[in-house]
Amino acid sequence: MLKPQVKNLYSHRSPTPPLAPQGIPTSFLSHNTLALPVKRQTHFASQRHTGNSTGRIKAVARESTTADTVKTISLKAVITVNVTVGGFLSNILTKGLDDITDLLGKSLLIELVAAETDPATGLLKETIKDYAHRTGQKADDVTYLAEFEVPEDFGTIGAIKIENEHHKEVFVESVVIEGSAIGPITVQCESWVQSKFDNPEGRVFFVDKVACLPSETPSGLKNFREKELATLRGEGAPDGPRKKEDRIYDYDVYNDLGDPDKDPELARCVLGTKENPYPRRCKTGRPRTKSDPLSESRSSDVYVPRDEAFSEIKNITFNAKTVFSVLKAVLPSVETSMIDQDLGFPYFTAIDSLFNEGVNLPTIESKVFLGNVLPRLLKSISDAQNNVLLFETPAMIDRDKFGWMKDAEFGRQTLAGLNPLSINLVKEWPLKSKLDPKEYGPPESAITKEIIEREIKGYCTLEEAIENKKLYIIDYHDIFLPYVHKVREQKMRTTLYGSRTLLYLTPTGTLRPLAIELVRPPKDDKPQWKRVFTPCWDATGMWLWKLAKVHVLAHDSGYHQLVSHWLRTHCCTEPYIIATNRQLSKMHPIHNLLHPHFRYTMEINALAREALINCGGVMEGGFSPGKYSIEMSSVVYGALWRFDHEALPADLIARGMAVEDPDSPHGLKLSIEDYPYANDGLLLWDIIKDWVTNYVNHYYPEENLVKSDQELQAWWTEIRTMGHADKKDEPWWPVLNTPKDLIHILTTIIWVASGHHAAVNFGQYDYAGYLPNRSPIARVKMPCEDPTDDEWEAFKRRPEDELLSTLPSQVQATKIMAVLDVLSNHSPDEEYIGATKELPFEAVPEIKAAYAMFAGRLKELEGIIDGRNTDENLKNRNGAGVVPYNLLKPSSEPGVTGQGVPNSISI
């Protein structure tokens, strides 16, 4: 037997029983060098390269009992390491030591791990080792070479182990093993390897990330598979603040959004309790605040497991972390540039000036030229000391400057705008609140049958409209009403109502707004106030209708950001990511399937907790609910969120926007045929589902394999009972017993991370960048709500002033527009759905073919969407001044394009 010159690091492990009679899985054997015929050579220890070989480890052959030498195979491993910001070769204090380490050829210790145990002893085979030596650098990639003499009885190589001899972490991009007759084997690591001084055990990477179920794990890899999962779960790790280099995935409640030690006004309730249910976030282990033992202290650097922070690679020119850092420098500068924080826009041309003159900013402390990071927003002015914040004209207002004023556009955007997920079919009449009437006043809506039939103007009766699915509602009454007085009592200038908006489906397939109801609950000596506004033909009524639309759109903007966007995509996906890393090995096929759809999500969520949804953050400072914003999203989560309704078809059915119909495309009949989000979304849903079906059926050819898969069952149990712990007892959770169950669950998760998120994110600047179209806040109440004589006369004298006062202040508008621009931006390294084939997919012919079909259908979808946008019969996506509906078009160029579906929630 071959003996390496360095003692085997794993010889102390307990014996592992041999693999069951079926042996190594076919999928594993078919992609490994030593499992197939190879070119064999007979070698003793020899030097195979020039240069200083001090400290190199050589595998040497020894003579057998018959005096014959052991046959060996010469293999080379080329390791590619990325030069990173804050990592390898970046610290001048350790750079010299690491350069010496490279010179001595002791930079990375590479070990080859046998897939199978020794059949005679049942023990792990000794690893084959070599120190890699540096061979060159190209751009930001440094290459290293290790060489091995592997005995022919070593068998299949199942994994490689890397020990980093440097003083700093390195980002290992890949390891390519060369020398076999079937060509090179690539191990796509794409992960950090910590210095041995921080992690003496090194990192294990499974060859090709070949997928196999737990029951099929080769005997020599079982311990490695289990130990890797234990590491990711943090088993045995000390309890305390997580360190940057940690790779621990664990759950915690949202108790880090407030900052009570800084100011009691900045205290926020804990989300993830019986009173305030919420999904779980990743645990950071930071200490509790002094003022509140239930709250976690805040930090400018929020922990995420190390492998989630790929954005530190130097060759990524645009990433969320960099941009958010710049925004943190820019936004305070916006505030200091304006004396009056509450000053509104004095006239509408002042809003227009943001697009042609911009806002001059004072000198900003930054180590990088801001214009390089935010080229769309920041322009350098002549003295090179200051910057000007200059916004590009949003697509919606560029096509139709007055579109924001039109009822037709108001109705169209409920189906093809930024938030097409809040519209519901009216199924019952009269409209009635479910809130306690003793606290909130009479539950009956002020929108009566007479009002509806007057607005329909003889088309049909109310009963006929409901029966024929012509009447629709956007209902924010019961969600917002309990917060009306709390919101109004804030220091920030803002107001709120409970609201209902009724729309009618016209014969042309468009929606016509009929009525808006605004409600204020009773308090002290003031009774409940509610009033219905309708399109009018008199001057006062027309202005009140315009203002009512501004209020409703502010409600919709808040709900969109808090629920449709943050809660239902970012927030609810984080538990899926945590559970996947804790319970599904990187060898597991379902881990490989889901991994591309989780890229950057935990990092962007951490950044959101740091600057967007936190106390005093952008959400609280610029949207109507103010400091109650995230608390309100908790109310919606508790009342409305269901995993089974996150599937697009189920969501449409639940909202009455579709019914099951086996004779219709996708098995659904839409109640509104020209519903761009639903039409494009269902095509994308089916494409994703077909890909997932092919994938799952390949790895689970027998139905019982799903139920017997211990890792998979632990994954699904943990999502329900830990990731969404406040919902663990709900009866609507899908069971996971068959491949069909698994296909539906996986399709739902992938849809939420890709299509759903794209639909509510990448149109933000195009639709909300011009504030009058979708104001995020209504700062003053309606002029007809208990006005004084002077207030009423002021409104009648200059109603435009009332509208401008309702819109955000100049500071709020500028900050929100900057954030919306960034959030709508595709980075140059964006990975779009179906565009990048993962290595595990490439490795299996059946999966490779299925993925090619998946990618091809996504290309076809682009053509279908283009065709729909040119169809003049589809009034909700085609017409004079209408923005085409491209939000579910799979690919995009970098920048703010209003299209493109990334694999994951990456911004």
N, C-alpha and C positions, 0 to 999 in steps of 0.2 A: 504494500500500500504506500502511496505517496505521502511524504511527510514534509510540510512546509517548515521553513527555518524559524518561524515564530509560532509559539504555542497557540493552539486553537482556542479562541475566546469563548467557544460554546461547549467545550468538552465537559463542563461541569453540569450541563443540563440533564434533567432526568430523561430516561429513555422514552422514545416515542414509538408506539406500536406501529408495525408496518401497515401500509395502505391495504384496504380491502381488496379482494381478488380482482375486481374490475381494473385496478391499477390507476394510473394517471389519467385524468380526463382527456378525451380526444382533443379538445380545444387547446389544452396545455401542450400536449405532445407535438401538435402540428406546427408550432411556432417557435420551437426551440432548437438551437444548433445541434446539441449533442443527442437529440432524440432521433436524428436522421443520419444517413451516411455522411461521414466527414473525411477530410484528408488527414491521415494519421502520420505522425513522425515518431521516431525513437530518439529521445533526448536525455542527456544528463543536464545538470545545471550548467548554464552557459550565459554569457553576457550577450544580449541581443541588440543592444544599442550602445552608441558611444556616449561619452560624457561621464560625469561623476555619478557613480552608482552607490555611494555611501548610504547605508541604511536601507537599500532595496531588499525586498523580500522575494526570494526565488523559490518556486516549487521545483523540487528535485526528484528524480526517479531513483529508486533503489533496486538492487538485484533481487529477483525472485529466488525461490528455493531451487529452481532448475538452472540458475545462473543466467536466465534470460532477463533482459531489461524490460521494465514496464513501458508499454506504449503510451505515448502522450500526444496531446493535440495542442498546437501553439495558437493561442488566442490573444488578441489585443483589445483593449478597451479605450476608446477615445471619450474623454469626459469634457463636456462644454459647460463652462461656468460664466455666468453673467457678472460683469462689473456693476455694482449697485451703489445707489446713494445711501450713505449711512452704514454700509456693509463692507464687504471685502475690498481691500486696498484703499479705503477711504480715510482711515485714521492715520495721521502721520506718525503717531507714537508707536503704532504696531506695524506700520507698513514695512519698516526696515527689518523687523524680526521675521515677517512673513516672506519678504524677498529672500532672506537667507534660507528660510525653510524651503522655498521653491528651488533655490540654487542647489541645496543638498538633496533634492529629489524626495523630500518627505512632506509633501503638501497634502495629499489625499491618500488615505489607505483604502484600497478597494479590495473587497472580498467577494468571491463567487460562492454562492450557497447552493448546495444540491437540493433538488426538489424532493428526492426520496431519501429515506433513512437507509442505513446499511442493512441489506436483507438478512445478513447472517446474525447481526447483533441487535437490530432494531434501534440502534443509536444514530444520532445525527452524524453525518459524515463531516470530517474536518473541512473547513473552508479553505479555498485556494486564494492566496493573498499576494498583493504587490503594491508598493508605493508608486503612485502616479507621479510622473515628472512633467513639468510645464514644457510645452512644445511651441507655443506661440500665442499671439493675440491678433484678432481681427475685429475692428470696430470695438464693440463693447463685450465681445466674447473672448474668453481666455480658454485655451485648450490644454488638456493634460493627456498623457498616455500611460497606461499600465499594460504589462505583458504577463502572460500566464502560460505555464505548462500544465495542462489538465490531464490527469490519467484517464484512460478510456473507460474505466469502471466507475468514474465519478457520476456518470449518468446525466440526466437532464439538469441544466442550470435553472433553478427556480427563482432566485432573487440575487440581488447584489447588496452589499452593505458598504456604506461610505463613512469613514471616520475623517473628520476635518482637522488637520494638524495645525491650521492657522489659528491666530488669536481672535479672528473675527468670523462671523457667520459668512457662508457663501451661498449663492443661489445657483443650484445645479440645474441646468436646463435639460441635459440629456446625457446618457451614456450609450455609446454604440459599441457593441461587441463584434469584432471582425475576426475572420479566419475560418469560418465554416464553409462547407461546400454549397450551402443553400443561400449564402449571402449574409449581410450584416443583420444583427438584431438590435433594435433601438428600444431603450428603456427611457420613456419620456418622463423624467423626474419632475421638472418644473416645481421645485420645492427648495426650501431653505434647509441647509445642514449646519447646525451650530458647531462652534469650536469644541474640540474635545475637552477644553478647559471648562466649558459650561455643560456639555453633555458627553460624558466619556463613552456612552454606549453607541453613539453614531446613529445613522439612519438606514433603514432597510427599505429597498424598493423592489417590488416584484417585477420579474422580467415581463416586458411588454404590457404590464398590467393585465395579463391574460385573465379573463373572467372565468370563475368557476364558483359553484354553490359551495356552502360550507361542507356539505357531505362529500364533495369531490376533491377537497383540498389534499394535495400530495402530502404524504406523511412527513416529509422533511420540512414542510412549511407551516404545519399546524400551529406550532408554538409561536412562530413569527406572526402569523395572522392574529392569533389571540392577544399576543403581547402588544402589537401595534394598536389594537382597539382599546386595550386597557390604558395605554399611554394617552390616547386621545380622550378617554373618559376622565383622566386625571387620577386614576387609582394610585394611591400611595403618595400623591403629591401633597405638600404641606398646604394647609388652608391659609389663605392670605392673598394679598394683591397679586394678580397675575403679572408675570414679567413679559417683556416684549418677545422673548424667544420661546415662550410657552406655546404648546400646541394642544391646549386643553379646551374641550367643548363641554360646557355645563350650562344649566338653566338658572335664571334669576328673574325676579319680578322687575317691573319698571319703577324703580325707586330712586333713580338718579337724574330726574328731570328738574328737580327743584334745587335751590341753593339757600336753605334757611340760615346757614351760618353767616352768609353775606348780608341777608336782609330777610326779616320775617315775612315780608310781602312776597318773597320769592319761594316760599314753601309750597310744595305741590303734593297732592295725595298720592299714595302708592297705588299703582295699577297692577292688578294680578292678585286680587283678593275677592272674597265673596261679595263685598259691597261694590268693588270696581273691577270686574273681570277683564282679563286682557291676555293676549299671548305672551309667552316668555321670551326674554332676550338672553344673550350670552352673558354669563357671569364674569365679572371683572375682579371681584374680591376686594375692591377698595374699601377702606374703613368707613364706618358710619359717621354722620355729621354729629357735632356736639349738641346742636339744638334739637335734633330729632333722631332718636335711636333707630327709627324705621327707615330713615333715608340714607342713601349712600352718598359719600362726598363726591364732588365733581373734580374733574381733571381736564386739562387741555389736550391730553393724549389718552383716548379711550382704547382700552385693550380689545384686540380681536386676535383669535388664534393665528399664529405666525403665517400659516399657509394661505390665509385669507387676504394678506396684504401684499399681493404681487405688484401693486402699483409703484413700489419703490425701485423697480428696475429702471435704470437710467434711460434706456432707449424708448420708453413710453413717454411721448411728448405731451400728452394731455391725459390727465387722470383726475378722478374725483378729489383725491386728497390735495393735490396741488391747487386745483381750482378753488376748493373750499378755503384753503389757506389764504389765497389771494383775496377771496371775498371777505374774509375776516379782516383783512387790511383795508379793503375798499369801503365796506359798509360804514364803519365808524367815520371814515373820511367824508362820506355823504352827509352824515349828521353834523359834523363840524363846519361843513361848507354852508349850512343854512341856519340862520339865527333862530327862527321860530319853527320849532319842531311840528307844531300843529297847523302851520300855514298851508292853506289849500291852494289850488290853482285859481288865479284871479279871472281867467278866461280860457276858453278852449284852445286858443292858439298857443297858450303856454304849455299845454300838453303836447301839441304838435312840435314845439321847439325842442323837445327831448330827442326828436328824430332828425333834426336838421342843425341844431346848435349844440345840444348836449349840456352837460353840467360840468363846470370847472371844479376840479378837486384840488385841495391843497396837497403839499408834498406828502407822499405816502412812504412810510418806512417799509421797505421790502428789499430782499436780497436779489430779486430777479426783476427784470423789466416787465412790468405788469402787462404791457401790450403783447408780449410774446405768449402769455398764458391765456389772456382773454382778448384775443385780437378783434373780435366782433364788438367788444364793448369799450375798451380803453384805447384811446388814441393819444400819442405823444404830441404835445404842443411845442411851439418853437423854442422855448427856453430850456426844454428837456428836463425841467425841474418838476413841473406839474403834469397832470394828466387830465384829459377831458373824457367824461363818461358820455359816450354818444351811442344812442340806440338805433338799430336798424328798424325800418318800418315793418311791422308784423304783416304776414301774408293776408290776413283777413281785411285789415284796413287799407292795405296797398291795393287790393282788388276793388274795394267798395268803401270809400271814405265814410259813407253815411249808412253802411249796412247795420251798424250797431243800433241804430234808431228804429229799425224795421221789425214789425211783428213777425213777418215771414222768416227773417233770419233768426229771431228769437226761437221760433218753433223748430226751424231746421236744425239748430245746434243741439236740441234735446235728443236728436237721433244721429247726428253726424258731427257733433262738436267734441268738446273736451270731456264732458261727463254724460255719456249716453247710457248710464247705468241706473239712473234714478227715476226714469219714466215708468209708470205702471198703468195698466188697464183699469178703468173704473168698473168694478164688478157689483158694487152695492150702492144703494141710495136710500136715504140721505147720507151725506158724509157726516161722520160722527167721531169725536175724540174718545179715546180709551182712558184718558187721564181722569183723576178724581175731580168731579165737579165742585166739591166743597173747597178745594184749593185753587182750581184753575178756571172755575166758572162754567156756565152752561156748555155742554159738549157738542151741541148741534152747530154745524157750519152755517155761516151766514150766506153761503152760496145756495140759492134756492132753485127749484125747478123753473120758476118764472124767469130768473136771470139767464139760465142756460138756454131756454127756448127762445128768449128774446134775441140772444146772440147768434143762435143757429139760424134764425130768420126763416123759419118755414121748411128747412130741409127735412126735418123729422121731429118727432117728439123726443123728450128726454128718454123715455123707456125704449124707444126704437134705437136711439143712439147707443144706449148701453147694450142692448141685445145684439146690435150689429157691430159691436166693437169699434165705435167711432169716438168714444170719450176716454180721455187719458188724463192722468194727474201726476204732478210732482208734489209730494206731500212731505213737508218738513215741519208739520204742526206739532205732533207729539214729541218729537226729538228735541226741538228747540224751545218749546214753550216753557218748560221748567227752568230754563236758564235766562229767560228774558230779563228779569229784574237783577239777577247776579251780574250779567254782562253790563247792564246799564250803570251799575254802581261802581264800575272800575274807574281808575284814574284816567285810563286811556279814553279818548273821545270815540265812542262807538255806541251802537244801539242794536237791538235784535227784536224780532217778532217770531211767533209761530206762523207758518205760511202754508197755503195750498194754492196750486196753480192748475187750472183746468184748460185742456186743449182739445180741439176737435179735428178729427181726421177728414180732410176735404176730399172731394172726388179726384183731385189730381195727385193724391198720395202725400200731400204736405200737411203739416199740423198748424192750425190757427189758434192762437191764444184766445180764450174766451173770458176768463175771469181770474183775478188774483185776490186771495183773502189774506189779510194781515191781522194778527191777533196779539193783544197784550193781556196777560192774566191780571186778575184783580190784586190789589195790594193796599193795605191800610184802608183809607177812606175812598180809594179809587176803584170803581167797578171794572169788570172785564171790558176791554175795548176791542172791537173788531169791525172791520169794514171791508167791503168787496169793491174792487176796482175793475172796470171794463174798458175796452177801447171806446173812445168817445169822439163826438164831433163838435164839442164846444171846447174853448181854449182852456178853461180851468180843468175840466175832466181829462183832456189830453195830457196836460202836464202831470196831473196826479197819476195817470196810467204810466207815464214814462218813469216817474219816481218809484212807483210800485214795482216795476220791472227791475230797477236798480237794486231794490231791497231783496227781491227774490233771487237775482243773480248773485248777490253777495252771499245769500244762504247757500246757493248751489256751489259757489266757489269754495266756501268753507267745507261743505260736505264732500265735495270732490277731493280736496287736498287731505282732509282728515280721514275719510272713509274709503272712497273709491280708489284713491291713490295710496296713501300711507298705510292704513290699516289692512286693506284687503290684499295688497301686494307686498310691500316692504316688510311690514310687521308680522303678518301671518306666515310669511315664507321663512323667516329666521328659525322657527322651531324645526322646520323640515331639514334645514341645513345642519343644525346641531345634531338632530337624531341620526341623520345619514352618516355623519362622521363618527358618532359614538357607537353605532350599531352595525353599520355595513362596512365590511373590510374593503379596502381599495382593490381587492381581488374580486369582489362581488359584482356581478354584471349590472345590478341595479344601481350600485354606486357609480359605475362608469357611465351609465345612462344619464343620471341626474347631475353629475359633477359639472358639465358645461353650463347648466342652467342656474348654478349657484355662484358663479364667478363675481367677485367684488361686492356681493349683496351685504354681507355682514359688515364690511368696511363702510359702505355708504350709509348703512343704518347707524353705525357708531358715530359717523360724522353728523348725521341728522340729529342724534341725541345731544351732540355737542353744540350745534349752532342753529338748527331749524325748529325742532319741536320742543326744545328746552324752555325753561322759564326765561322770559325776556327775549326769546329767539324770534326768528322771522315770522313764524306762524302766529305767535302771541302778539307780536307788535304790529301786524298788518292785516289780520283777518278778524272779522266781527266778533267771534267768541272770545278773543283775547286770551287771558290766562286760563280759561276753561276749555280751551281747544281740545287738548288731548284727553281730558276727562270726558268730554262729550263723545269722543270716538270710543271710549270705553263703554258708554251707555249703548251705543249702536252695536258694538261687539256683543254685549250681553243679550241684547234684545233681538238682533237680526242675523248675526253671522252664523252660518252653517257650512261645514266643509262640503256637504253634498250639493249645496247651491252655488259653490264656486265654479263648478263645471258650467261652461257657457250654455249648453242646452237646458240644463236644470234652472239656471238663473233666469233665462228667458221665459220658461214655463212658469216659474214662481211669480214673476212680475206680470203675468198675463199677456206677455208679448208674443207668445207662441203656444201652440198645443201640439201634442204628439200626433203625427200623421204619417203612417208608413208609406203612403203614396207620394209624399212630398220629398224634395231634396233634403238630405240630412235627417229625414224622419220627422221633420217639424214643419208646421205651417205657421208662418208669421202672421200676426194680426195686422201689422203694417208692412206691406210688401217691400217698400222702398225704405229700408232701415239699414243704412250703410254699415254701421258697426256690427249688426247681427249678420248681415249677408256676407261680408268679408270674413267676419270672425268665425262663422260656422264652417266656411271652406278651410280656414286655417286649423280649426279644431279637428276636422275630419282628417286632414293631412297629418297632424301630430298623432292622432289616435291610430291611424293605419301604421305609422312608423313604430309606435310603441307596441302595437299588436304583433307585428313581425318580430320585433326584438324579444318580447316576453315569450312568445310561443317557441322561439328558438331555444331559450334557456330553460323553459318549463314545458317540455313536450308532454309531460304527464300531469294531470290535474293535482294529484296528491303532493307534488313537489313544492307547491306554494305553502301548503299548510305545514309541511315538515321542515321548511327552511327556518332554522332557529334565528339566524341573523335578521331575516326579513320580518318575522313575526315580532321580534324584539323592537325593531325599527318602528313598525306601525303602532305597537302598544305604547311606545315612548312618545310618539307624536301626539297621541290622544290623551295619555294620562299625565305627561309631564310638559310637553311643549304647549299644549292647549289644556292645561290642567283644570281650569275653571269650567271647561265644557266636557270633562271626561265622562260624565254620566248621561250625556244626551243620547237619545235613542236613534238619532239620525246618522251616527257615524257608520260608514260602510264597513262591512265585514271583509276580512281578507282570508279567503279560503281557496280561491281558484284563480287561474290565470286571468279570467275575465274580470274578477274583482281588482286584481293588481293593475290591469290595463287601465281601468277607469280611474283609479287613484293616481297613477303616474301621469296620465293625460291631464288630469285636473291640475296637478302641481306644475307641470311644464307649461300649461296654458296660462296659469296665473303669472308665472315668472317671465313669460315671453309676450304672448298676444295681449293679455289683459293689461299688463303694465305698459306696453307700448301704446295702447289705445288711449290711456289716461295721462301719459307723461309727455310724449314727444310733440304734442300739439300745444303745449302750454304757452309758449311765447307767441305762436301764430294767432291764438284765440284770446289770450289774456294779457298779451303784451301791450295792447291798447286798453287802458283801464276802463274807459266808459263801456266797452263791450262786455266785460266781466269784472266789475269792481270786486275786489276781495273783501271790502268792508263798506258798510253803510254807517257813516259817522253821526248822522242826525236823524231824528224820527221824522215820520211823514208830517208835512205841514198841517194836515187836517186832524192830527191827533192832539186833542185838547189845546188848541192854539189860543194865545192871547190875541186881542184885536190887532195889536201892533205886528205880531208875527204873521198873522194872516194877510194883512195889508202889504207887508214886505214881500211875502211870497207872490202875491198877485202883481205887485209892481215890477219885480224882476225874478221870475221863476227860474231863470238860468242860474242865478246865484244859489238857489236852493239845491239845484242839481250838483253844482260844483262843490258845495259844502258837504254833500252826501258822499262824494268820491274821496279817495284817500288823500292825505296831505301830500305835499311835494316830497317830503322825506320818505314817507311810507311807499309812495308810488315808485320812486327811484330805486329804493332797496329791493322791492318786490320784483320790479322789472328786471333788475340785474340777476336775481336768483332764478327767475323763470327762464331767462335766456340761457343760463348755465345748465339748468335741469333739462332743457330741450335739446341740448347739444350732444351729438354723437362724437365720440373720441376717435382719433385715427386708428386705434387698435381695437375698435369695436368688433365683437364676434357676433355676426348675424345668424339667425336660425337657418340651419341647413347649409351654411357657407363653409364651415371648417369641419373637416372630418377628423374625429378623435382617433388616436392611435388604436385603442381597443376595437373600434369599429372597423378599422382598416385590416386588422389582424385576422378577422373571421370572414371567410368568403360570403357566407349567407348574410351576415350583418352588413358587410360592405355593399352588397347588391341592394339590400333593403334601404340603406342610407342613400345610395345613388338615386333610387326611386323617390325617396323623400325629398332630396334636394331638387330633383327634376320637377316634381309637382309644385314645389315652392316657386320655381321659376315660372311655371305656368300660371300660378296665382297672380304674379305681377302683371302678366298680360291680361288676365281676366279683370283685375282692378282697373287697369288703364282703359279697357273697353267699357267698363261700367261708367267711368268718369266722363266718357265722351257720349254716353247715351242720353239724348235730350229728353227721353221719357222719364228719366230718373231725376226728378226735380230737387231731391235732397242732396245731390252731389254734382249737379250740372245746371248751369244757368248764368245769367249776367251777374258778374261780380262774385260768384260762388266759389269758395275754396274747394277744389277736388278733395275727395276723401281718400287719402293715401296712408293713413296712420297704421294700417295693417299690411301695407306693402312690405314684403320681407326685407329688402336690401336698401341701402342708402349710402350716399357719400358722407364724409365727415362734415360736421357742422350742424346748424339748425336747418333741417330740411323738411320737417313735417311728415316724415315717413321713415320706415326701417323698423324691423322687429329684432332686437338683440336676443341672444339666447337667454340672457339673465337680466336681473334688476341691477344694473351696473352704474346708474346715476339717479 
